[in-house]
Amino acid sequence: MANRALARRLGIAERTVKAHVAHIIEKLGLNTRLEAAVVAAVHHGLICPERHSAVG
């Protein structure tokens, strides 16, 4: 979801969303928002990392 849409949905400023997303990515030791989405999907059982390996 885009920052603007998240901000609207949560009733906060877009700048606040950007700051929160940046902090989440940093705390998880990740580099991108996509990596954070994959971590969340694995955590919630939406994907199984063993079956979706990019290697081989």
PDB file of N, H, CA, C and O in Angstrom:
ATOM      1  N   MET A   1       0.851  -1.173   0.000  1.00  0.00           N
ATOM      2  CA  MET A   1       0.000   0.000   0.000  1.00  0.00           C
ATOM      3  C   MET A   1       0.897   1.237   0.000  1.00  0.00           C
ATOM      4  O   MET A   1       1.914   1.273   0.693  1.00  0.00           O
ATOM      5  N   ALA A   2       0.530   2.210  -0.750  1.00  0.00           N
ATOM      6  H   ALA A   2      -0.296   2.181  -1.312  1.00  0.00           H
ATOM      7  CA  ALA A   2       1.316   3.435  -0.855  1.00  0.00           C
ATOM      8  C   ALA A   2       1.245   4.258   0.428  1.00  0.00           C
ATOM      9  O   ALA A   2       0.276   4.168   1.183  1.00  0.00           O
ATOM     10  N   ASN A   3       2.271   5.050   0.662  1.00  0.00           N
ATOM     11  H   ASN A   3       3.058   5.123   0.049  1.00  0.00           H
ATOM     12  CA  ASN A   3       2.325   5.890   1.862  1.00  0.00           C
ATOM     13  C   ASN A   3       1.102   6.791   1.975  1.00  0.00           C
ATOM     14  O   ASN A   3       0.537   6.950   3.057  1.00  0.00           O
ATOM     15  N   ARG A   4       0.699   7.376   0.858  1.00  0.00           N
ATOM     16  H   ARG A   4       1.158   7.247  -0.021  1.00  0.00           H
ATOM     17  CA  ARG A   4      -0.446   8.295   0.880  1.00  0.00           C
ATOM     18  C   ARG A   4      -1.719   7.571   1.304  1.00  0.00           C
ATOM     19  O   ARG A   4      -2.505   8.094   2.094  1.00  0.00           O
ATOM     20  N   ALA A   5      -1.918   6.360   0.774  1.00  0.00           N
ATOM     21  H   ALA A   5      -1.279   5.935   0.133  1.00  0.00           H
ATOM     22  CA  ALA A   5      -3.110   5.582   1.117  1.00  0.00           C
ATOM     23  C   ALA A   5      -3.070   5.155   2.583  1.00  0.00           C
ATOM     24  O   ALA A   5      -4.088   5.202   3.275  1.00  0.00           O
ATOM     25  N   LEU A   6      -1.895   4.737   3.055  1.00  0.00           N
ATOM     26  H   LEU A   6      -1.069   4.699   2.493  1.00  0.00           H
ATOM     27  CA  LEU A   6      -1.772   4.371   4.477  1.00  0.00           C
ATOM     28  C   LEU A   6      -2.059   5.560   5.371  1.00  0.00           C
ATOM     29  O   LEU A   6      -2.760   5.433   6.375  1.00  0.00           O
ATOM     30  N   ALA A   7      -1.522   6.710   5.012  1.00  0.00           N
ATOM     31  H   ALA A   7      -0.952   6.813   4.196  1.00  0.00           H
ATOM     32  CA  ALA A   7      -1.740   7.918   5.801  1.00  0.00           C
ATOM     33  C   ALA A   7      -3.220   8.261   5.885  1.00  0.00           C
ATOM     34  O   ALA A   7      -3.741   8.576   6.955  1.00  0.00           O
ATOM     35  N   ARG A   8      -3.883   8.194   4.743  1.00  0.00           N
ATOM     36  H   ARG A   8      -3.460   7.938   3.874  1.00  0.00           H
ATOM     37  CA  ARG A   8      -5.317   8.483   4.713  1.00  0.00           C
ATOM     38  C   ARG A   8      -6.092   7.497   5.580  1.00  0.00           C
ATOM     39  O   ARG A   8      -6.967   7.886   6.354  1.00  0.00           O
ATOM     40  N   ARG A   9      -5.757   6.211   5.441  1.00  0.00           N
ATOM     41  H   ARG A   9      -5.046   5.895   4.812  1.00  0.00           H
ATOM     42  CA  ARG A   9      -6.471   5.173   6.175  1.00  0.00           C
ATOM     43  C   ARG A   9      -6.261   5.293   7.690  1.00  0.00           C
ATOM     44  O   ARG A   9      -7.177   5.048   8.476  1.00  0.00           O
ATOM     45  N   LEU A  10      -5.035   5.674   8.087  1.00  0.00           N
ATOM     46  H   LEU A  10      -4.291   5.872   7.449  1.00  0.00           H
ATOM     47  CA  LEU A  10      -4.716   5.772   9.506  1.00  0.00           C
ATOM     48  C   LEU A  10      -4.990   7.150  10.098  1.00  0.00           C
ATOM     49  O   LEU A  10      -4.950   7.327  11.315  1.00  0.00           O
ATOM     50  N   GLY A  11      -5.268   8.125   9.235  1.00  0.00           N
ATOM     51  H   GLY A  11      -5.301   7.981   8.246  1.00  0.00           H
ATOM     52  CA  GLY A  11      -5.547   9.479   9.713  1.00  0.00           C
ATOM     53  C   GLY A  11      -4.306  10.184  10.227  1.00  0.00           C
ATOM     54  O   GLY A  11      -4.377  10.966  11.175  1.00  0.00           O
ATOM     55  N   ILE A  12      -3.157   9.906   9.597  1.00  0.00           N
ATOM     56  H   ILE A  12      -3.099   9.271   8.827  1.00  0.00           H
ATOM     57  CA  ILE A  12      -1.902  10.550   9.983  1.00  0.00           C
ATOM     58  C   ILE A  12      -1.256  11.143   8.737  1.00  0.00           C
ATOM     59  O   ILE A  12      -1.699  10.887   7.617  1.00  0.00           O
ATOM     60  N   ALA A  13      -0.212  11.933   8.936  1.00  0.00           N
ATOM     61  H   ALA A  13       0.148  12.141   9.845  1.00  0.00           H
ATOM     62  CA  ALA A  13       0.474  12.566   7.817  1.00  0.00           C
ATOM     63  C   ALA A  13       1.298  11.544   7.034  1.00  0.00           C
ATOM     64  O   ALA A  13       1.798  10.569   7.595  1.00  0.00           O
ATOM     65  N   GLU A  14       1.430  11.784   5.738  1.00  0.00           N
ATOM     66  H   GLU A  14       1.025  12.576   5.282  1.00  0.00           H
ATOM     67  CA  GLU A  14       2.229  10.911   4.891  1.00  0.00           C
ATOM     68  C   GLU A  14       3.678  10.863   5.377  1.00  0.00           C
ATOM     69  O   GLU A  14       4.323   9.816   5.321  1.00  0.00           O
ATOM     70  N   ARG A  15       4.178  11.987   5.849  1.00  0.00           N
ATOM     71  H   ARG A  15       3.654  12.838   5.895  1.00  0.00           H
ATOM     72  CA  ARG A  15       5.547  12.050   6.383  1.00  0.00           C
ATOM     73  C   ARG A  15       5.701  11.125   7.589  1.00  0.00           C
ATOM     74  O   ARG A  15       6.756  10.516   7.767  1.00  0.00           O
ATOM     75  N   THR A  16       4.672  11.015   8.411  1.00  0.00           N
ATOM     76  H   THR A  16       3.815  11.510   8.266  1.00  0.00           H
ATOM     77  CA  THR A  16       4.697  10.130   9.569  1.00  0.00           C
ATOM     78  C   THR A  16       4.756   8.672   9.125  1.00  0.00           C
ATOM     79  O   THR A  16       5.483   7.867   9.707  1.00  0.00           O
ATOM     80  N   VAL A  17       3.991   8.341   8.098  1.00  0.00           N
ATOM     81  H   VAL A  17       3.401   8.995   7.625  1.00  0.00           H
ATOM     82  CA  VAL A  17       4.022   6.975   7.551  1.00  0.00           C
ATOM     83  C   VAL A  17       5.424   6.654   7.067  1.00  0.00           C
ATOM     84  O   VAL A  17       5.957   5.588   7.379  1.00  0.00           O
ATOM     85  N   LYS A  18       6.030   7.561   6.309  1.00  0.00           N
ATOM     86  H   LYS A  18       5.598   8.426   6.056  1.00  0.00           H
ATOM     87  CA  LYS A  18       7.385   7.341   5.795  1.00  0.00           C
ATOM     88  C   LYS A  18       8.363   7.094   6.937  1.00  0.00           C
ATOM     89  O   LYS A  18       9.216   6.210   6.845  1.00  0.00           O
ATOM     90  N   ALA A  19       8.246   7.865   8.008  1.00  0.00           N
ATOM     91  H   ALA A  19       7.553   8.583   8.083  1.00  0.00           H
ATOM     92  CA  ALA A  19       9.145   7.708   9.155  1.00  0.00           C
ATOM     93  C   ALA A  19       8.940   6.351   9.816  1.00  0.00           C
ATOM     94  O   ALA A  19       9.914   5.672  10.142  1.00  0.00           O
ATOM     95  N   HIS A  20       7.700   5.949  10.017  1.00  0.00           N
ATOM     96  H   HIS A  20       6.909   6.500   9.752  1.00  0.00           H
ATOM     97  CA  HIS A  20       7.414   4.655  10.645  1.00  0.00           C
ATOM     98  C   HIS A  20       7.931   3.500   9.793  1.00  0.00           C
ATOM     99  O   HIS A  20       8.544   2.567  10.312  1.00  0.00           O
ATOM    100  N   VAL A  21       7.685   3.563   8.489  1.00  0.00           N
ATOM    101  H   VAL A  21       7.187   4.320   8.068  1.00  0.00           H
ATOM    102  CA  VAL A  21       8.147   2.512   7.590  1.00  0.00           C
ATOM    103  C   VAL A  21       9.673   2.426   7.632  1.00  0.00           C
ATOM    104  O   VAL A  21      10.231   1.330   7.696  1.00  0.00           O
ATOM    105  N   ALA A  22      10.339   3.559   7.596  1.00  0.00           N
ATOM    106  H   ALA A  22       9.887   4.449   7.544  1.00  0.00           H
ATOM    107  CA  ALA A  22      11.809   3.580   7.652  1.00  0.00           C
ATOM    108  C   ALA A  22      12.318   2.962   8.951  1.00  0.00           C
ATOM    109  O   ALA A  22      13.300   2.219   8.938  1.00  0.00           O
ATOM    110  N   HIS A  23      11.665   3.257  10.063  1.00  0.00           N
ATOM    111  H   HIS A  23      10.867   3.860  10.073  1.00  0.00           H
ATOM    112  CA  HIS A  23      12.082   2.691  11.351  1.00  0.00           C
ATOM    113  C   HIS A  23      11.863   1.183  11.400  1.00  0.00           C
ATOM    114  O   HIS A  23      12.701   0.452  11.928  1.00  0.00           O
ATOM    115  N   ILE A  24      10.764   0.722  10.865  1.00  0.00           N
ATOM    116  H   ILE A  24      10.083   1.316  10.437  1.00  0.00           H
ATOM    117  CA  ILE A  24      10.482  -0.724  10.829  1.00  0.00           C
ATOM    118  C   ILE A  24      11.549  -1.442  10.009  1.00  0.00           C
ATOM    119  O   ILE A  24      12.086  -2.465  10.433  1.00  0.00           O
ATOM    120  N   ILE A  25      11.851  -0.900   8.837  1.00  0.00           N
ATOM    121  H   ILE A  25      11.415  -0.069   8.492  1.00  0.00           H
ATOM    122  CA  ILE A  25      12.864  -1.506   7.973  1.00  0.00           C
ATOM    123  C   ILE A  25      14.212  -1.541   8.680  1.00  0.00           C
ATOM    124  O   ILE A  25      14.917  -2.549   8.636  1.00  0.00           O
ATOM    125  N   GLU A  26      14.565  -0.448   9.326  1.00  0.00           N
ATOM    126  H   GLU A  26      13.993   0.371   9.362  1.00  0.00           H
ATOM    127  CA  GLU A  26      15.846  -0.377  10.050  1.00  0.00           C
ATOM    128  C   GLU A  26      15.889  -1.374  11.204  1.00  0.00           C
ATOM    129  O   GLU A  26      16.880  -2.085  11.366  1.00  0.00           O
ATOM    130  N   LYS A  27      14.839  -1.434  12.000  1.00  0.00           N
ATOM    131  H   LYS A  27      14.034  -0.856  11.869  1.00  0.00           H
ATOM    132  CA  LYS A  27      14.816  -2.344  13.156  1.00  0.00           C
ATOM    133  C   LYS A  27      14.878  -3.809  12.748  1.00  0.00           C
ATOM    134  O   LYS A  27      15.427  -4.636  13.476  1.00  0.00           O
ATOM    135  N   LEU A  28      14.317  -4.132  11.584  1.00  0.00           N
ATOM    136  H   LEU A  28      13.872  -3.460  10.993  1.00  0.00           H
ATOM    137  CA  LEU A  28      14.361  -5.507  11.098  1.00  0.00           C
ATOM    138  C   LEU A  28      15.681  -5.827  10.405  1.00  0.00           C
ATOM    139  O   LEU A  28      15.926  -6.976  10.036  1.00  0.00           O
ATOM    140  N   GLY A  29      16.530  -4.820  10.227  1.00  0.00           N
ATOM    141  H   GLY A  29      16.330  -3.887  10.527  1.00  0.00           H
ATOM    142  CA  GLY A  29      17.811  -5.026   9.566  1.00  0.00           C
ATOM    143  C   GLY A  29      17.674  -5.286   8.079  1.00  0.00           C
ATOM    144  O   GLY A  29      18.472  -6.015   7.490  1.00  0.00           O
ATOM    145  N   LEU A  30      16.655  -4.683   7.475  1.00  0.00           N
ATOM    146  H   LEU A  30      16.007  -4.090   7.954  1.00  0.00           H
ATOM    147  CA  LEU A  30      16.379  -4.882   6.058  1.00  0.00           C
ATOM    148  C   LEU A  30      16.811  -3.664   5.259  1.00  0.00           C
ATOM    149  O   LEU A  30      17.234  -2.654   5.823  1.00  0.00           O
ATOM    150  N   ASN A  31      16.701  -3.771   3.937  1.00  0.00           N
ATOM    151  H   ASN A  31      16.359  -4.591   3.479  1.00  0.00           H
ATOM    152  CA  ASN A  31      17.105  -2.664   3.065  1.00  0.00           C
ATOM    153  C   ASN A  31      15.946  -2.020   2.317  1.00  0.00           C
ATOM    154  O   ASN A  31      16.023  -0.851   1.938  1.00  0.00           O
ATOM    155  N   THR A  32      14.872  -2.774   2.103  1.00  0.00           N
ATOM    156  H   THR A  32      14.809  -3.724   2.411  1.00  0.00           H
ATOM    157  CA  THR A  32      13.777  -2.247   1.294  1.00  0.00           C
ATOM    158  C   THR A  32      12.419  -2.580   1.901  1.00  0.00           C
ATOM    159  O   THR A  32      12.286  -3.453   2.759  1.00  0.00           O
ATOM    160  N   ARG A  33      11.433  -1.859   1.428  1.00  0.00           N
ATOM    161  H   ARG A  33      11.540  -1.150   0.731  1.00  0.00           H
ATOM    162  CA  ARG A  33      10.050  -2.096   1.827  1.00  0.00           C
ATOM    163  C   ARG A  33       9.582  -3.472   1.338  1.00  0.00           C
ATOM    164  O   ARG A  33       8.787  -4.133   2.006  1.00  0.00           O
ATOM    165  N   LEU A  34      10.075  -3.898   0.180  1.00  0.00           N
ATOM    166  H   LEU A  34      10.721  -3.362  -0.363  1.00  0.00           H
ATOM    167  CA  LEU A  34       9.733  -5.214  -0.348  1.00  0.00           C
ATOM    168  C   LEU A  34      10.223  -6.312   0.593  1.00  0.00           C
ATOM    169  O   LEU A  34       9.497  -7.271   0.859  1.00  0.00           O
ATOM    170  N   GLU A  35      11.442  -6.177   1.096  1.00  0.00           N
ATOM    171  H   GLU A  35      12.032  -5.399   0.880  1.00  0.00           H
ATOM    172  CA  GLU A  35      11.959  -7.157   2.056  1.00  0.00           C
ATOM    173  C   GLU A  35      11.072  -7.209   3.296  1.00  0.00           C
ATOM    174  O   GLU A  35      10.805  -8.292   3.817  1.00  0.00           O
ATOM    175  N   ALA A  36      10.617  -6.069   3.770  1.00  0.00           N
ATOM    176  H   ALA A  36      10.834  -5.189   3.347  1.00  0.00           H
ATOM    177  CA  ALA A  36       9.731  -6.029   4.937  1.00  0.00           C
ATOM    178  C   ALA A  36       8.410  -6.732   4.630  1.00  0.00           C
ATOM    179  O   ALA A  36       7.862  -7.424   5.489  1.00  0.00           O
ATOM    180  N   ALA A  37       7.899  -6.560   3.414  1.00  0.00           N
ATOM    181  H   ALA A  37       8.345  -5.998   2.717  1.00  0.00           H
ATOM    182  CA  ALA A  37       6.650  -7.223   3.030  1.00  0.00           C
ATOM    183  C   ALA A  37       6.827  -8.733   2.993  1.00  0.00           C
ATOM    184  O   ALA A  37       5.934  -9.473   3.405  1.00  0.00           O
ATOM    185  N   VAL A  38       7.973  -9.195   2.500  1.00  0.00           N
ATOM    186  H   VAL A  38       8.699  -8.593   2.166  1.00  0.00           H
ATOM    187  CA  VAL A  38       8.235 -10.634   2.454  1.00  0.00           C
ATOM    188  C   VAL A  38       8.350 -11.196   3.871  1.00  0.00           C
ATOM    189  O   VAL A  38       7.801 -12.261   4.158  1.00  0.00           O
ATOM    190  N   VAL A  39       9.046 -10.503   4.745  1.00  0.00           N
ATOM    191  H   VAL A  39       9.491  -9.639   4.512  1.00  0.00           H
ATOM    192  CA  VAL A  39       9.167 -10.943   6.144  1.00  0.00           C
ATOM    193  C   VAL A  39       7.779 -11.043   6.773  1.00  0.00           C
ATOM    194  O   VAL A  39       7.488 -12.011   7.477  1.00  0.00           O
ATOM    195  N   ALA A  40       6.932 -10.066   6.530  1.00  0.00           N
ATOM    196  H   ALA A  40       7.168  -9.280   5.959  1.00  0.00           H
ATOM    197  CA  ALA A  40       5.578 -10.084   7.081  1.00  0.00           C
ATOM    198  C   ALA A  40       4.765 -11.247   6.516  1.00  0.00           C
ATOM    199  O   ALA A  40       4.026 -11.906   7.247  1.00  0.00           O
ATOM    200  N   ALA A  41       4.905 -11.497   5.215  1.00  0.00           N
ATOM    201  H   ALA A  41       5.506 -10.962   4.621  1.00  0.00           H
ATOM    202  CA  ALA A  41       4.167 -12.599   4.583  1.00  0.00           C
ATOM    203  C   ALA A  41       4.608 -13.947   5.148  1.00  0.00           C
ATOM    204  O   ALA A  41       3.774 -14.820   5.389  1.00  0.00           O
ATOM    205  N   VAL A  42       5.906 -14.119   5.359  1.00  0.00           N
ATOM    206  H   VAL A  42       6.583 -13.410   5.164  1.00  0.00           H
ATOM    207  CA  VAL A  42       6.415 -15.359   5.956  1.00  0.00           C
ATOM    208  C   VAL A  42       5.911 -15.481   7.391  1.00  0.00           C
ATOM    209  O   VAL A  42       5.456 -16.548   7.805  1.00  0.00           O
ATOM    210  N   HIS A  43       5.992 -14.397   8.142  1.00  0.00           N
ATOM    211  H   HIS A  43       6.362 -13.531   7.806  1.00  0.00           H
ATOM    212  CA  HIS A  43       5.556 -14.390   9.545  1.00  0.00           C
ATOM    213  C   HIS A  43       4.086 -14.787   9.683  1.00  0.00           C
ATOM    214  O   HIS A  43       3.713 -15.480  10.629  1.00  0.00           O
ATOM    215  N   HIS A  44       3.269 -14.351   8.752  1.00  0.00           N
ATOM    216  H   HIS A  44       3.573 -13.787   7.984  1.00  0.00           H
ATOM    217  CA  HIS A  44       1.825 -14.629   8.803  1.00  0.00           C
ATOM    218  C   HIS A  44       1.439 -15.900   8.053  1.00  0.00           C
ATOM    219  O   HIS A  44       0.255 -16.200   7.896  1.00  0.00           O
ATOM    220  N   GLY A  45       2.443 -16.645   7.591  1.00  0.00           N
ATOM    221  H   GLY A  45       3.405 -16.401   7.718  1.00  0.00           H
ATOM    222  CA  GLY A  45       2.181 -17.920   6.938  1.00  0.00           C
ATOM    223  C   GLY A  45       1.624 -17.818   5.530  1.00  0.00           C
ATOM    224  O   GLY A  45       1.075 -18.787   5.005  1.00  0.00           O
ATOM    225  N   LEU A  46       1.759 -16.665   4.923  1.00  0.00           N
ATOM    226  H   LEU A  46       2.205 -15.878   5.350  1.00  0.00           H
ATOM    227  CA  LEU A  46       1.231 -16.484   3.574  1.00  0.00           C
ATOM    228  C   LEU A  46       2.144 -17.098   2.523  1.00  0.00           C
ATOM    229  O   LEU A  46       1.689 -17.497   1.451  1.00  0.00           O
ATOM    230  N   ILE A  47       3.435 -17.171   2.836  1.00  0.00           N
ATOM    231  H   ILE A  47       3.805 -16.846   3.707  1.00  0.00           H
ATOM    232  CA  ILE A  47       4.384 -17.846   1.959  1.00  0.00           C
ATOM    233  C   ILE A  47       5.327 -18.685   2.811  1.00  0.00           C
ATOM    234  O   ILE A  47       5.551 -18.395   3.986  1.00  0.00           O
ATOM    235  N   CYS A  48       5.866 -19.714   2.208  1.00  0.00           N
ATOM    236  H   CYS A  48       5.684 -19.950   1.254  1.00  0.00           H
ATOM    237  CA  CYS A  48       6.805 -20.606   2.885  1.00  0.00           C
ATOM    238  C   CYS A  48       8.174 -20.383   2.231  1.00  0.00           C
ATOM    239  O   CYS A  48       8.340 -20.693   1.051  1.00  0.00           O
ATOM    240  N   PRO A  49       9.149 -19.858   2.965  1.00  0.00           N
ATOM    241  CA  PRO A  49      10.437 -19.521   2.344  1.00  0.00           C
ATOM    242  C   PRO A  49      11.154 -20.715   1.726  1.00  0.00           C
ATOM    243  O   PRO A  49      11.889 -20.543   0.754  1.00  0.00           O
ATOM    244  N   GLU A  50      10.967 -21.908   2.254  1.00  0.00           N
ATOM    245  H   GLU A  50      10.370 -22.048   3.044  1.00  0.00           H
ATOM    246  CA  GLU A  50      11.622 -23.083   1.706  1.00  0.00           C
ATOM    247  C   GLU A  50      11.127 -23.415   0.299  1.00  0.00           C
ATOM    248  O   GLU A  50      11.884 -23.927  -0.526  1.00  0.00           O
ATOM    249  N   ARG A  51       9.868 -23.125   0.033  1.00  0.00           N
ATOM    250  H   ARG A  51       9.254 -22.710   0.703  1.00  0.00           H
ATOM    251  CA  ARG A  51       9.265 -23.438  -1.272  1.00  0.00           C
ATOM    252  C   ARG A  51       9.431 -22.342  -2.289  1.00  0.00           C
ATOM    253  O   ARG A  51       9.204 -22.575  -3.476  1.00  0.00           O
ATOM    254  N   HIS A  52       9.824 -21.139  -1.867  1.00  0.00           N
ATOM    255  H   HIS A  52      10.009 -20.950  -0.902  1.00  0.00           H
ATOM    256  CA  HIS A  52       9.929 -20.003  -2.779  1.00  0.00           C
ATOM    257  C   HIS A  52      11.350 -19.466  -2.824  1.00  0.00           C
ATOM    258  O   HIS A  52      11.552 -18.252  -2.840  1.00  0.00           O
ATOM    259  N   SER A  53      12.309 -20.331  -2.845  1.00  0.00           N
ATOM    260  H   SER A  53      12.145 -21.317  -2.832  1.00  0.00           H
ATOM    261  CA  SER A  53      13.701 -19.904  -2.883  1.00  0.00           C
ATOM    262  C   SER A  53      14.057 -19.376  -4.262  1.00  0.00           C
ATOM    263  O   SER A  53      13.649 -19.940  -5.278  1.00  0.00           O
ATOM    264  N   ALA A  54      14.819 -18.295  -4.292  1.00  0.00           N
ATOM    265  H   ALA A  54      15.150 -17.837  -3.467  1.00  0.00           H
ATOM    266  CA  ALA A  54      15.262 -17.715  -5.558  1.00  0.00           C
ATOM    267  C   ALA A  54      16.469 -18.462  -6.113  1.00  0.00           C
ATOM    268  O   ALA A  54      16.855 -18.255  -7.263  1.00  0.00           O
ATOM    269  N   VAL A  55      17.054 -19.316  -5.313  1.00  0.00           N
ATOM    270  H   VAL A  55      16.741 -19.484  -4.378  1.00  0.00           H
ATOM    271  CA  VAL A  55      18.239 -20.075  -5.721  1.00  0.00           C
ATOM    272  C   VAL A  55      17.821 -21.414  -6.286  1.00  0.00           C
ATOM    273  O   VAL A  55      16.957 -22.095  -5.734  1.00  0.00           O
ATOM    274  N   GLY A  56      18.451 -21.790  -7.411  1.00  0.00           N
ATOM    275  H   GLY A  56      19.152 -21.236  -7.860  1.00  0.00           H
ATOM    276  CA  GLY A  56      18.251 -23.131  -7.969  1.00  0.00           C
ATOM    277  C   GLY A  56      16.973 -23.296  -8.652  1.00  0.00           C
ATOM    278  O   GLY A  56      16.682 -24.376  -9.165  1.00  0.00           O
TER     279      GLY A  56
END
